[in-house]
Amino acid sequence: MRDQWSPVPAWRRYMRVGEAEEVLRQIIPGDPLRLRFLAAARITAAARVLDVDRVVLRAMVRISHGAALGGPPASERWLVEEMDQAIEDTVEAGALDLDAVGPFLKGLASGVGLESEALVRCCVAFNRRSHDERVAFWSLMLADEPLEEAARGHGVSPTELAQRSKRVLSAMLRAADGGGAI
């Protein structure tokens, strides 16, 4: 499997069809821009917990409208920027439609013994924390890195990294109890 994202060769041809709907019809089947791979990589890099399918759909819409308005982009970097904005748009949307929660989040909810609504509130709370706090939590709780090693990797003291992670966990616990997602 490839380590780095890149769209298929000659990917710009999918952007030359004109209207946004036409571009969408070109980029949805087969995912020639490889947006699912890009979304997964960028969501992980941003230390976010999001439904990849929701982000990919939002990115496809952004990309199709951008291509329809401005023509094919000059570089792959534009696609990355559109993906990053789709991620932020998804975070800004806040609470998810519970019927649209993907299989990953449904499985996670049942695995940790939470109702779907509580899990969604936890994800929103997580995603609203600062990047530094999310990365600390991700490193210690999700990636299971040893505290000292993670602290060195992030250039902070073990105490600071643990405190950042604790702030995220506290926000998520409040959210799970219905006390808000902040």
Secondary structure, DSSP 8 states (H G I E B T S, - for coil): --SS----TTGGGGG-SSSHHHHHHHHSTT-TT-HHHHHHHHHHHTT----HHHHHHHHHHHHHHHHHHH-S-SSHHHHHHHHHHHHHHHHHT-S--GGG--HHHHHHHHHHT--HHHHHHHHHHHHHS-HHHHHHHIIIIIS---HHHHHHHHTS-HHHHHHHHHHHHHHHHHHHTTS---
